[in-house]
C-alpha cells in the first residue's frame, strides 16, 4: 500500500519518491519505464536473504529478464577496487543501454549501484529501493552517487538522478541500532537546517518513539525529503546552496576515514560532526548558547553520540583530504540560527583544533 508520495523537480530532472508499506506496486512502477531490456538488482546477500523473495515476486510479474548481483556490505566495500568486478558481470550478461539497475539496500548499496549506473556505457537508468532509514531520508534523495578511494570517502562520483525512489518501510523493522542512528542523525541535521515546526516536533520526540510503523517516523521521513528535495531542486550539482546539506560532514567524513569505516556508522560520525559544526557556529557566526543546548538535548534524546573520541590532531589531518577544502582554507557549513545555514565559511586550522579539543571533553 502506498503511504505517501513527493515529487522532486529540478533543472532537467523530475521523479517521484514514494513511501510504501511493503513491496506491492514495485512491478507497476518498473513496468511504467519504457523499453526495459534487462533488470539488474544490486544488493547484499544479507538484505537478499530477508527480502529477495518479495522483489523476485514483483519482478516475476514482468516480462523482462532479471539478474541479482551481490555486493559485500559495509562502507569499506564501497571502494573503487570493487567496481571492475561488477562492470565485468554486466558485460558478461550483455547489459545494454536499455537495462535498468535497481539499488536494493542501504546508503552504501545506493551510492555504489548508482555509480555503476552512472558510468556503465556512459549511463543506464536506475531505481532506488532503500531499505534503511538513512537511505530513505538522505542517500536515495538528490542523485549523488559515489565510491571511496584509499584517501577519502566519496571522492569519485557523479550527480545522477534515479527514475524513481520506492521505499518499503516495513524493511526498517529489521534494522540494527547503528542503522537507526544513521538515519536519525540525518533527520536531526535536516531539522537543524529547516528549523520551525519540524525541529520542534523532533525535539519533543525520543528514540523509543521511532519505530517502523510509528507516525513520527513517517512524518520525519516526509519532512526530511521535503527539506532535502527543496534544496536539491535549486542546486542539483552543489554549485552553491546544496552545500548546506554537508552540515556535520566535514568532521564526520574525517572520523570515518581515520577509523577506516570500522568503528562508527556513517550516522554516528555525522552526529559527532554536527556537534563540531554547532560549536564552530557559536564561536564564529553567532549561533546562540540556548540553541546549542536545544540541539544537544535533541541529539541525546535520539541517543546520538556527541563527544569526540579520536585525537583532534588526527581528525584535522584527515579533514585535509575533504572535498570541501579550497586552497589553504577549510570550508564548513555553519548555522547562524536554526533554519539559517551558512555555507563556505573559511575556518582557521587553529580554531578547528581548539574546537575539536573542547569537543573531546564531556558533552
C-alpha positions, 0 to 999 in steps of 0.5 A: 500500500502506498503511504505517501508520495513527493515529487522532486523537480529540478533543472532537467530532472523530475521523479517521484519518491514514494513511501510504501508499506511493503513491496506491492506496486514495485512491478507497476512502477518498473513496468511504467519505464519504457523499453526495459531490456534487462533488470539488474538488482544490486544488493547484499546477500544479507538484505537478499536473504530477508527480502529477495523473495518479495522483489523476485515476486514483483519482478516475476510479474514482468516480462523482462529478464532479471539478474541479482548481483551481490555486493559485500556490505559495509562502507569499506566495500564501497571502494573503487577496487570493487567496481571492475568486478561488477562492470565485468558481470554486466558485460558478461550478461550483455547489459545494454543501454536499455537495462535498468539497475535497481539499488536494493539496500542501504546508503552504501548499496545506493551510492555504489549501484548508482555509480555503476549506473552512472558510468556503465556505457556512459549511463543506464537508468536506475531505481532506488529501493532503500531499505534503511532509514538513512537511505530513505531520508538522505542517500536515495534523495538528490542523485549523488552517487559515489565510491571511496578511494584509499584517501577519502570517502566519496571522492569519485562520483557523479550527480545522477538522478534515479527514475524513481525512489520506492521505499518499503518501510516495513524493511526498517523493522529489521534494522540494527541500532547503528542503522537507526542512528544513521538515519536519525542523525540525518533527520536531526541535521535536516531539522537543524537546517529547516528549523520551525515546526519540524525541529520542534516536533523532533525535539519533543520526540525520543528514540523509543518513539521511532519505530517502523510503523510509528507516525513520527517516523513517517512524518520525519521521513516526509519532512526530511525529503521535503527539506532535502528535495527543496534544496536539491531542486535549486542546486542539483550539482552543489554549485552553491546552496546544496552545500548546506546539506554537508552540515556535520560532514566535514568532521564526520567524513574525517572520523570515518576515514581515520577509523577506516569505516570500522568503528562508527556508522556513517550516522554516528560520525555525522552526529559527532560532526554536527556537534563540531559544526554547532560549536564552530557556529557559536564561536564564529557566526553567532549561533546562540548558547540556548540553541546549542543546548536545544540541539544537544538535548535533541541529539541525546534524546535520539541517543546520538553520540556527541563527544569526540573520541579520536585525537583532534590532531588526527581528525584535522589531518584527515579533514585535509583530504575533504572535498570541501577544502579550497586552497589553504582554507577549510570550508564548513557549513555553519548555522547562524540560527536554526533554519539559517545555514551558512555555507563556505565559511573559511575556518582557521586550522587553529580554531578547528583544533581548539574546537575539536579539543573542547569537543573531546571533553564531556558533552 
